Amino acid sequence: MRDRMLPSMRIHNNNTSHGQNTSLPAFSNMSVIAASAAIPFQPGCQINFSFAQRNAHFPRASTLEMGRGQPVDKFHAAQRTREFGTSQRELKPGWSASGGSRSWTAPSTFASDAHGSRVMSSRRSVASYLERPKTLPAFVHVDKVQLRFKMWFKDDLAVLTGPDRTIIHNTILTYNLIDDSITIMEPRQENSGLNQGLLLRRQRCQKPDGSGPYTWRDLAVGSQIIVRGQKCHLCDCDQYTRTWYNEQGIEVEEPLQPPLDPNEVRERNERKKRKDFEMAKQRRIQTDLMRVEEVKHRFLTYDRKVLRFYGVWDDRKSIFGERHYVTLRYYLFDYTLDMQEYEGGPGGRKSRFLVRQKIPKRFTRLEDLSSDDHNNFVGLDDLFVGATVTVFGKEVVLYDCDENTRRYYEQQVGQTMRRIDIAEPTVPIPRLPTPPSNGLGAEEDSLQNTKMLRPKPVYRDMAKYKKYAGKVMRFTAKWDSEKPEENCRTFIISFYPADDAVSIWETSGDGRNTGMASGKFLERTRLTKTGTHGSKLAYYKQSDFCVGATIVAFSRRFVLTTMDNFTARMIDMASDDTTATGEFMGSPSARLAMQVGEDERMALMESFILADRTKSGTISLEDVMEILAKHLHGFSDADVMALVDLGREHTRDFSGGIKYEKLYNRVFETLHSSNDAPSSFPPSAP
């Protein structure tokens, strides 16, 4: 090991003489360990460091050669053989001259003292140890190992003035661990006018205080060094250097940003201006070519294709103004429009109102007409039925279009346009508001006092009174309240169609432990609808009472749940279209769908499937009526026949068979189309 590692070390030896310098270089960790004798050596080997005084400079070649499978220093290979070669006279007991380098015994070579292990001096054991080293020498580890730093320094040019006088040099400092040498190189820049490239050849740089050359301990990100009188700033290092310092237990600072060079900033701006100019020139040429191709394409595609809209311009705010009915035509080829006016109305004589041209969206000055941006003019997105187009300050409302335009929007835009009615409603005659009732007598009597000086009795429909005298329509109802303890209350609501009076009887305590008493809840009286008073006073009528309806009596809401058989027969016998079933619930299929809950639909379909014994999808009319019997309260004979027609295969089918799947689908699809409740078709019969 002596010929491989020791020549690279400068060791403090107590036996040193002649005043030679034996200080250790700072880059070698192995030298420090060897000097303090803190490493163990192989048994039988004793190292003597006295030979280190022969040459204080220790010149070292940076090239190694391989010998016996190990890298060997060519400079010291011959000197090692001369100095440490063995002979028969030098052999001691335990060694064999013919046995090779491995024929040796292993005597104890370690000695202990107060400071730890101390290496014993033995020239013979050193020679045997160096022939087969167990680890590589230190100079082998650090050979060709370089640490790279980014560095910058300022330079003032005396021949220049102004901000360009100061130049920032961004350089790369390379530190060689093998001999503490430094190389500084500045990357070359094209047409910079400076002598760039290698600024400092590989050499050791002495510190200004004369304490020795710069070592790797003096180099750190953020530190400053002085090289040949120039102050240099280290701002960054590569990843290998950062990792190497971390392995040595030294934390490397984050990279720093060097200052910008004024000349480089100026050149960069100039290059950017030239590049932007060239790019703008290319874009302008490309835009012109694309515009020509676009015009050609639009001419071949949209020539003779015109969209026609009908609009109205209301000018009655000005003196002698009137409504102008116009036709606006939009040419798809070149985005131009023209307008024609119909004199006197939509069917009047046509005349030119505006010549064909592009119409700006906001017209403030003449320069708006010569803009090259199509988005500044009225386009296809601004034209549709219901839009308001501003034509040089005149607001034209589009209310209709022709069939060709409507078909074009449906195919190209996916928008369906319908005509807007522009007929003006008649202006009602202003009337004084009806004063509120004074609380004396019925409200109809108070209203009569406001109509005439000699009030007349309120009109009574005597024909209706004779027809329905003594007849009562009874419904069961529940209280629709936000309080859960009130939702369990039940009532019987009686409606008297002779005079449209209503009475309510509570049945919450009939045979139930509810804590509520049964009895009269509301005397017979006429109930006014919510939000009606004065001249718009309205009472509940027979058409408002049906199963599922909500009746409000003095701010209390009642939901009608069922009716008695007499009430059902009264509704069935009513042939007037203004009855409750016709006006309130709509078609028979919609009413049936609303009465059948979502949880009852599956049971209804299962009943149809069970009735279909032949699995043909058809059941008899009697089975259908038996299954739907509990849901047909309030349906007249005409309503039942309308439901039966929904399940027939065709209108001339008198076989008596009903397609129950068809009937089910048509009933609940009607409910789904009216958005009252979702419809779901259960699986068909197996």
C-alpha positions in Angstrom: 0.0 0.0 0.0 3.0 2.3 0.5 3.7 2.7 -3.2 0.1 3.5 -4.0 -1.2 5.7 -1.2 1.7 7.2 0.8 3.4 9.2 -1.9 0.1 11.2 -2.2 0.2 12.2 1.5 2.1 14.9 3.4 2.4 13.5 6.9 3.5 15.0 10.2 6.1 12.6 11.5 7.8 12.9 14.8 11.0 11.6 13.2 11.0 14.3 10.6 14.4 16.1 10.2 16.1 18.6 8.0 13.2 21.1 8.4 11.2 19.7 5.5 7.6 20.6 5.1 5.3 17.6 5.8 1.9 19.3 6.0 -1.1 17.4 4.6 -3.0 18.8 1.6 -6.5 19.7 2.4 -8.2 17.6 -0.3 -7.0 14.3 1.0 -9.1 12.7 3.8 -6.9 9.6 3.6 -3.8 11.7 4.5 -5.4 13.0 7.7 -6.5 9.5 8.7 -3.0 8.1 8.0 -1.3 11.0 9.9 -3.4 10.3 13.0 -2.8 6.6 12.6 -6.5 6.0 13.0 -6.7 3.2 10.3 -6.0 -0.5 11.0 -3.3 -2.2 8.9 -3.0 -5.8 7.9 -1.4 -8.1 10.4 2.4 -8.3 10.0 2.6 -4.9 8.2 4.2 -1.8 9.8 4.3 1.4 7.9 7.2 3.9 8.2 6.5 7.5 7.0 10.1 8.7 7.2 10.5 8.5 3.4 8.0 11.3 3.0 10.7 13.8 3.8 12.7 13.0 0.7 10.5 15.1 -1.6 8.3 17.9 -0.3 6.5 18.6 -3.5 5.3 15.1 -4.4 4.8 15.6 -8.1 2.1 13.3 -9.4 1.0 12.2 -12.9 -2.7 12.3 -13.6 -2.5 9.1 -15.7 -2.6 5.6 -14.2 -1.8 2.2 -15.7 -3.1 -1.2 -14.7 -0.8 -3.7 -13.1 -1.9 -7.1 -11.6 -5.5 -6.0 -11.9 -4.9 -2.7 -9.9 -4.4 0.9 -11.1 -0.7 1.7 -10.6 1.0 5.1 -10.7 3.5 5.0 -13.5 5.8 7.6 -12.0 6.4 5.8 -8.8 6.3 2.2 -10.1 10.1 2.0 -10.8 11.0 4.0 -7.7 8.9 1.6 -5.6 10.9 -1.4 -6.9 14.2 0.2 -6.2 13.3 1.4 -2.7 11.2 -1.5 -1.4 12.4 -4.5 -3.4 13.2 -7.6 -1.2 16.2 -9.9 -1.2 17.5 -13.0 0.6 19.5 -10.9 3.1 16.4 -8.9 4.2 14.1 -11.9 4.8 13.2 -12.5 8.4 11.9 -15.7 10.0 8.3 -16.3 8.9 8.9 -15.1 5.3 9.8 -17.2 2.3 11.6 -15.9 -0.8 10.3 -18.5 -3.1 6.7 -18.5 -1.8 5.7 -15.3 -3.4 4.0 -12.3 -1.9 1.5 -14.5 -0.1 4.1 -16.6 1.8 4.2 -14.9 5.1 3.2 -15.3 8.7 1.0 -12.9 10.5 2.7 -11.6 13.7 0.8 -9.1 15.8 1.5 -5.5 14.4 -0.9 -3.4 16.6 0.3 -1.5 19.6 -1.9 0.5 22.0 -1.1 3.8 23.7 -3.1 6.6 25.3 -4.1 8.2 22.0 -5.3 5.1 20.2 -3.6 2.9 17.7 -0.1 3.9 16.6 1.5 2.6 13.5 4.8 0.7 14.0 7.7 1.4 11.7 8.7 -1.6 9.6 10.2 -1.2 6.1 9.9 -4.9 5.3 6.2 -5.2 6.2 5.4 -2.0 4.2 6.9 -3.6 1.1 4.8 -6.8 1.4 1.7 -4.8 2.1 2.0 -2.6 -1.0 2.3 -5.6 -3.3 -1.3 -6.6 -2.6 -3.3 -3.6 -1.2 -6.6 -4.3 0.3 -8.1 -0.9 -0.7 -7.4 1.7 -3.4 -5.1 4.6 -2.5 -6.5 8.0 -2.0 -5.0 9.5 -5.2 -6.9 6.8 -7.2 -10.2 7.9 -5.7 -9.6 11.6 -6.5 -7.9 11.1 -9.8 -9.8 12.9 -12.6 -12.4 14.0 -10.1 -13.5 17.6 -10.8 -15.9 19.9 -9.0 -17.7 22.4 -11.2 -19.1 25.8 -10.1 -20.8 28.6 -11.9 -19.1 31.9 -11.3 -19.4 35.5 -12.4 -17.3 38.6 -12.1 -17.5 42.2 -13.3 -15.3 43.9 -15.8 -15.2 47.6 -16.6 -14.2 48.7 -20.1 -12.5 52.1 -19.9 -13.0 52.8 -23.6 -16.8 52.7 -23.1 -19.2 55.0 -21.2 -22.7 54.5 -19.9 -24.4 51.4 -18.8 -22.6 49.3 -21.5 -19.2 49.9 -19.7 -19.8 47.2 -17.1 -19.7 43.6 -18.4 -20.8 40.6 -16.5 -18.7 37.5 -17.3 -20.5 34.2 -16.6 -17.8 31.6 -16.3 -17.3 27.9 -15.2 -14.8 27.1 -12.5 -13.4 23.6 -12.5 -11.6 22.4 -9.4 -9.3 19.3 -9.6 -9.2 17.3 -6.4 -6.0 15.5 -7.4 -3.7 18.6 -7.0 -6.0 21.5 -5.9 -5.7 23.1 -9.4 -8.3 25.4 -10.9 -9.4 26.1 -14.4 -11.7 29.0 -15.4 -13.5 29.0 -18.8 -16.1 31.4 -20.2 -18.4 30.0 -22.8 -18.0 31.7 -26.2 -20.8 33.9 -27.5 -21.4 34.7 -31.1 -20.2 38.1 -32.1 -19.6 39.2 -28.6 -16.4 41.2 -29.3 -14.7 39.7 -26.2 -11.9 37.3 -25.7 -13.8 34.4 -24.4 -12.9 30.8 -23.9 -10.2 29.6 -21.5 -9.5 32.4 -19.1 -7.2 30.6 -16.6 -5.3 27.5 -17.4 -5.1 24.6 -14.9 -3.0 25.8 -12.0 -3.1 26.4 -8.3 -4.4 29.8 -7.2 -2.9 31.3 -4.0 -5.1 33.0 -1.5 -4.6 36.8 -1.1 -3.4 36.4 2.5 -0.6 34.0 1.4 -1.9 31.0 3.6 -1.8 28.7 0.6 -3.7 27.7 -2.4 -7.5 27.5 -2.6 -8.9 24.1 -1.7 -12.3 22.5 -1.9 -13.1 23.8 1.6 -12.8 27.4 0.3 -15.3 26.9 -2.5 -19.0 27.1 -1.7 -22.1 28.5 -3.3 -22.4 32.2 -2.3 -18.7 32.6 -1.4 -16.2 34.9 -3.1 -12.6 34.2 -4.2 -10.0 36.5 -5.6 -8.2 35.1 -8.7 -5.4 37.3 -10.1 -6.8 40.4 -8.4 -10.4 39.8 -9.7 -13.2 39.2 -7.3 -15.2 36.2 -8.4 -18.6 35.1 -7.1 -19.7 31.5 -6.9 -23.4 31.2 -7.6 -24.2 27.6 -8.4 -22.7 24.1 -8.9 -23.6 20.9 -10.8 -25.4 18.0 -9.2 -22.3 15.8 -8.9 -20.5 18.6 -6.9 -23.5 19.1 -4.7 -23.7 15.3 -4.0 -20.0 15.1 -3.3 -20.1 17.9 -0.8 -23.1 16.3 0.9 -21.1 13.1 1.2 -18.4 15.1 3.0 -21.0 16.4 5.5 -21.2 19.9 4.0 -24.6 21.3 3.1 -24.6 23.3 -0.2 -26.6 26.5 -0.5 -29.4 26.9 -3.0 -28.4 28.3 -6.4 -28.1 32.1 -6.7 -29.1 34.2 -9.6 -26.2 36.1 -11.2 -26.8 39.7 -12.3 -27.8 40.4 -15.8 -25.3 41.7 -18.3 -26.4 45.1 -19.8 -24.9 44.2 -23.1 -26.6 40.8 -23.1 -29.9 42.3 -22.2 -29.6 44.8 -25.0 -28.7 42.2 -27.5 -31.5 39.9 -26.3 -34.0 42.7 -26.7 -32.7 43.4 -30.2 -32.9 39.8 -31.2 -36.4 39.6 -29.8 -37.4 42.7 -31.8 -36.0 41.2 -35.0 -37.6 37.9 -34.3 -41.0 39.5 -33.6 -40.8 41.6 -36.7 -40.1 38.5 -38.8 -42.8 36.5 -37.1 -45.3 39.4 -37.6 -44.3 39.6 -41.3 -44.9 35.8 -41.7 -48.2 36.0 -39.9 -49.3 38.9 -42.1 -48.5 37.0 -45.2 -50.1 33.8 -43.9 -53.2 35.8 -42.9 -53.5 37.4 -46.4 -53.2 33.9 -48.0 -55.8 32.5 -45.6 -58.2 35.4 -46.3 -58.0 34.8 -50.0 -58.7 31.1 -49.6 -61.5 31.9 -47.2 -63.1 34.3 -49.6 -62.8 31.7 -52.4 -64.3 29.0 -50.2 -67.2 31.1 -49.0 -68.0 32.2 -52.6 -68.1 28.6 -53.8 -70.1 27.5 -50.8 -72.5 30.3 -49.9 -73.1 32.3 -53.2 -76.7 33.0 -53.8 -77.6 31.9 -50.2 -79.6 34.5 -48.3 -81.3 34.4 -44.9 -84.5 36.5 -44.6 -85.8 37.9 -41.4 -88.9 39.9 -40.7 -88.6 42.7 -38.1 -90.3 45.8 -36.8 -88.8 49.1 -35.8 -90.9 51.1 -33.3 -90.3 54.8 -33.9 -93.4 56.1 -32.1 -91.3 57.8 -29.4 -90.4 60.5 -31.8 -92.8 63.1 -33.2 -95.0 61.7 -36.0 -93.3 58.4 -35.5 -94.9 55.0 -36.3 -94.1 51.3 -36.4 -92.0 50.3 -39.5 -92.2 46.8 -40.7 -89.0 45.8 -42.5 -87.3 42.7 -44.1 -83.7 42.1 -43.2 -81.7 39.9 -45.6 -78.3 38.5 -44.6 -75.9 37.3 -47.3 -73.8 34.4 -46.1 -71.1 35.0 -48.7 -69.7 38.3 -47.5 -71.6 39.0 -44.2 -73.5 41.9 -45.6 -77.1 43.0 -45.0 -79.8 45.0 -46.7 -83.2 46.1 -45.5 -86.6 46.7 -47.2 -89.6 48.4 -45.7 -93.3 47.6 -46.1 -95.4 50.7 -46.2 -98.4 50.7 -43.9 -98.0 47.2 -42.6 -96.5 43.7 -43.4 -98.6 43.5 -46.5 -97.8 46.9 -47.9 -95.7 48.0 -50.8 -91.9 47.3 -50.5 -89.3 50.0 -50.7 -85.5 50.1 -50.2 -84.7 51.1 -46.6 -80.9 50.3 -46.5 -78.5 49.3 -49.3 -76.4 46.2 -49.0 -73.4 46.7 -46.6 -71.8 45.5 -43.4 -73.5 46.8 -40.4 -71.3 47.5 -37.3 -72.7 46.4 -33.9 -71.7 49.8 -32.4 -71.6 52.7 -34.8 -70.0 55.8 -33.3 -67.8 57.1 -36.2 -67.1 56.4 -39.8 -63.9 54.4 -39.0 -66.2 51.6 -37.7 -67.3 50.8 -41.2 -63.7 50.0 -42.4 -62.8 47.6 -39.6 -61.2 44.3 -40.7 -62.5 42.3 -37.7 -65.7 40.4 -38.6 -66.6 40.3 -34.9 -67.3 44.0 -35.0 -70.2 43.6 -37.5 -73.6 42.0 -37.2 -73.2 38.3 -37.9 -75.0 35.0 -37.9 -74.9 34.8 -34.1 -76.7 38.1 -33.7 -79.6 37.1 -36.0 -82.4 34.9 -34.7 -86.1 35.3 -34.0 -86.5 37.4 -30.9 -83.2 39.2 -31.2 -82.9 43.0 -31.3 -80.5 44.3 -34.0 -79.2 47.8 -33.8 -79.0 49.2 -37.4 -77.2 52.6 -37.2 -79.1 53.5 -34.0 -82.4 52.0 -35.0 -83.5 49.0 -32.9 -85.1 46.4 -35.1 -86.9 43.5 -33.4 -86.9 40.2 -35.4 -90.2 38.4 -35.0 -90.2 35.9 -37.9 -88.2 34.4 -40.7 -88.9 32.5 -43.9 -89.0 28.7 -44.2 -85.5 28.5 -45.9 -84.0 30.4 -43.0 -85.8 28.3 -40.4 -84.6 25.1 -42.1 -81.0 26.4 -42.3 -80.9 27.2 -38.6 -82.3 23.8 -37.7 -79.7 22.0 -39.8 -76.6 24.1 -39.2 -77.1 25.7 -35.8 -79.5 23.2 -34.2 -81.9 26.0 -33.2 -85.7 25.9 -33.8 -87.2 29.4 -34.4 -90.9 30.1 -34.0 -92.8 33.2 -34.9 -93.4 35.8 -32.2 -96.7 37.5 -32.0 -96.2 41.2 -32.3 -99.8 42.2 -32.1 -100.3 44.9 -29.5 -102.8 44.2 -26.7 -105.7 46.6 -26.3 -105.1 49.2 -23.6 -107.6 48.6 -20.8 -109.6 51.5 -19.5 -108.3 52.7 -16.2 -110.7 52.1 -13.3 -110.6 53.0 -9.6 -109.7 50.2 -7.2 -112.5 48.5 -5.4 -112.6 49.5 -1.7 -112.4 46.8 0.9 -115.4 45.4 2.7 -116.6 47.1 5.8 -117.4 43.7 7.5 -121.1 44.3 7.6 -123.0 41.6 5.8 -121.7 39.5 3.0 -118.9 40.8 0.8 -121.1 40.7 -2.3 -123.5 43.2 -0.6 -120.6 45.6 0.2 -119.5 45.3 -3.4 -123.0 46.3 -4.6 -122.7 49.5 -2.6 -119.7 50.6 -4.6 -121.4 50.0 -8.0 -124.6 52.0 -7.7 -126.3 54.5 -5.5 -129.3 52.2 -5.0 -127.8 48.8 -4.6 -129.7 45.8 -5.8 -129.8 42.3 -4.2 -127.1 39.9 -5.3 -128.0 37.8 -8.3 -128.8 34.1 -7.5 -128.9 31.3 -10.0 -132.4 29.9 -9.3 -132.1 27.2 -12.0 -129.0 25.9 -10.4 -130.6 26.1 -7.0 -133.7 24.0 -8.1 -131.5 21.4 -9.8 -129.2 20.7 -6.8 -131.5 21.5 -3.9 -131.0 19.0 -1.1 -127.9 17.4 -2.7 -124.7 17.2 -0.9 -121.2 16.1 -2.1 -119.2 14.6 0.7 -115.4 14.1 0.7 -113.0 12.8 3.3 -110.0 15.1 3.8 -106.8 15.4 5.8 -105.1 18.4 7.2 -102.1 19.5 5.2 -99.9 21.0 7.9 -96.2 21.4 8.6 -96.7 20.2 12.1 -96.6 16.3 12.2 -99.1 16.1 15.1 -101.8 17.8 13.0 -101.4 15.6 9.9 -103.3 12.8 11.6 -106.5 14.9 11.9 -109.3 13.7 9.5 -112.3 15.6 8.3 -115.5 15.3 6.2 -116.0 18.2 3.9 -119.6 18.7 2.6 -120.2 20.8 -0.6 -123.7 22.1 -1.4 -123.8 22.7 -5.2 -127.1 24.6 -4.9 -125.4 27.7 -3.4 -121.7 26.6 -3.4 -121.6 26.5 0.4 -119.1 24.4 2.3 -119.2 22.9 5.8 -116.5 20.9 7.6 -116.9 18.2 10.3 -113.9 16.8 12.2 -113.7 13.0 12.8 -110.3 12.8 14.4 -111.6 11.4 17.7 -114.0 8.8 16.4 -113.0 5.6 18.1 -109.3 6.6 18.2 -107.1 7.7 21.1 -105.8 10.8 19.4 -106.5 13.3 22.1 -108.7 15.3 19.8 -112.5 15.7 19.9 -114.8 15.2 17.0 -117.4 17.7 16.0 -118.3 20.7 13.9 -115.2 22.5 12.5 -116.8 25.0 10.1 -120.3 26.2 9.7 -122.0 26.2 6.3 -120.6 29.1 4.4 -119.1 30.1 1.1 -115.3 30.0 0.9 -113.4 32.5 -1.0 -110.3 31.5 -2.9 -107.0 32.7 -1.8 -105.9 36.0 -3.3 -109.3 37.1 -4.5 -111.1 40.1 -3.2 -113.1 43.1 -4.3 -114.1 43.0 -8.0 -112.0 39.8 -8.5 -113.8 37.9 -5.7 -114.1 34.2 -6.5 -115.7 31.4 -4.5 -115.1 27.7 -4.6 -117.3 25.9 -7.1 -118.3 22.3 -7.9 -115.4 22.1 -10.4 -112.9 22.7 -7.6 -113.9 19.6 -5.7 -112.4 16.2 -6.7 -110.1 13.6 -5.2 -106.6 15.0 -4.8 -107.7 18.7 -4.8 -106.6 21.1 -2.1 -109.2 23.4 -0.4 -108.0 26.4 1.6 -110.5 27.4 4.4 -109.4 30.5 6.3 -105.6 29.8 5.7 -106.0 26.1 6.6 -105.2 23.6 3.8 -107.3 20.4 3.4 -106.5 17.7 0.8 -109.5 15.7 -0.4 -108.7 11.9 -0.3 -111.9 10.0 -1.1 -115.6 10.6 -1.9 -118.8 8.7 -1.3 -120.7 6.8 -3.9 -123.4 9.5 -4.3 -120.7 12.1 -5.1 -119.1 9.7 -7.6 -122.5 9.2 -9.3 -123.1 12.9 -9.5 -119.7 13.4 -11.2 -120.4 10.6 -13.6 -123.8 12.0 -14.6 -122.3 15.4 -15.2 -121.9 15.9 -19.0 -120.6 19.4 -18.9 -117.0 19.9 -19.8 -116.6 22.5 -17.1 -117.0 19.9 -14.3 -114.3 19.2 -11.8 -112.9 16.2 -13.6 -112.6 17.9 -16.9 -111.0 21.2 -15.8 -109.0 20.2 -12.8 -107.3 16.9 -13.8 -107.2 17.0 -17.6 -107.6 13.9 -19.8 -108.8 10.6 -18.3 -105.4 8.9 -18.8 -103.6 11.7 -16.9 -106.2 11.6 -14.0 -105.8 7.8 -13.7 -102.0 8.1 -13.8 -102.1 10.7 -10.9 -104.4 8.5 -8.8 -102.2 5.4 -9.1 -99.1 5.9 -6.9 -95.6 4.9 -7.9 -95.7 2.0 -5.5 -99.1 0.7 -6.9 -97.9 0.6 -10.5 -95.9 -2.6 -10.2 -98.9 -4.2 -8.4 -101.2 -3.0 -11.1 -99.0 -4.6 -13.8 -98.7 -7.8 -11.9 -102.5 -8.0 -11.7 -102.6 -7.6 -15.5 -100.0 -10.4 -15.9 -101.9 -12.8 -13.6 -105.2 -12.1 -15.5 -103.4 -13.0 -18.8 -103.7 -16.8 -18.4 -102.9 -17.5 -22.1 -99.7 -15.3 -22.0 -100.9 -13.6 -25.2 -100.7 -10.0 -23.9 -104.5 -9.6 -24.1 -107.1 -9.7 -21.3 -110.8 -9.2 -21.4 -112.6 -5.9 -20.7 -114.2 -7.4 -17.6 -110.8 -8.2 -16.1 -109.5 -4.7 -16.8 -112.6 -3.0 -15.2 -112.2 -5.3 -12.1 -108.5 -4.4 -11.7 -109.1 -0.7 -12.2 -112.3 -0.5 -10.2 -110.8 1.0 -7.1 -109.1 3.8 -9.1 -112.1 4.8 -11.2 -113.9 7.0 -8.6 -114.9 10.2 -10.3 -114.7 8.9 -13.8 -117.8 9.1 -16.1 -118.8 6.5 -18.6 -117.2 8.5 -21.4 -113.9 8.6 -19.4 -114.0 4.9 -18.9 -114.6 4.3 -22.7 -111.7 6.7 -23.4 -109.4 4.5 -21.2 -110.6 1.4 -23.0 -109.8 2.8 -26.4 -106.2 3.3 -25.3 -105.8 -0.5 -24.9 -107.5 -1.5 -28.1 -105.4 -2.7 -31.0 -107.3 -0.3 -33.4 -110.4 1.8 -33.3 -112.6 -0.8 -35.1 -111.6 -3.6 -32.7 -114.8 -4.9 -31.1 -113.5 -8.3 -29.9 -113.5 -7.2 -26.3 -109.7 -7.9 -25.8 -107.5 -5.2 -24.2 -103.7 -4.9 -24.8 -102.7 -4.3 -21.2 -99.1 -3.4 -22.0 -100.3 -0.8 -24.5 -102.8 0.6 -22.0 -100.2 0.8 -19.3 -97.7 2.6 -21.5 -100.1 5.1 -22.9 -101.5 6.0 -19.4 -98.1 6.5 -17.7 -96.4 8.1 -20.8 -99.1 10.8 -20.6 -98.1 11.5 -17.0 -94.4 11.6 -17.9 -95.0 14.0 -20.8 -96.9 16.4 -18.4 -94.0 16.2 -15.9 -96.3 15.3 -13.1 -94.5 12.1 -12.2 -92.0 9.8 -13.8 -93.2 6.8 -15.7 -91.5 3.5 -15.6 -92.6 0.4 -17.6 -92.2 -2.8 -15.7 -90.9 -5.9 -17.5 -93.4 -7.6 -19.7 -95.0 -10.9 -19.0 -92.8 -14.0 -19.5 
